[in-house]
């Protein structure tokens, strides 16, 4: 029984180590880039609005 528990712990440690290296490699390679300008957010208020869409009231 002791050998089974130790083997299970070893498998968990190895799986965690592999998952950590895979995550760090994936985050270094995948960067989010807007490929079209239509994908970017468009403001709905005029840029020269003194009230700033009602945000400056408080």
C-alpha positions, 0 to 999 in steps of 0.5 A: 500500500505504501508503494502505491501511494508513493507511486501516485505522488510521483505521478502527480509531481511529474504531471505538475512539472510537465503542466508548468513547463507547457504553460510557460511555453504557451504563454511565451508564444501566444500573443493577442494582436488585433489583426483588423482595426474593426476589432478594436473598441470604438468610443461612442462619445465625442472626443471633445465632449466637456461632460465626458459622456456623463462621467464627469458629473461626480 
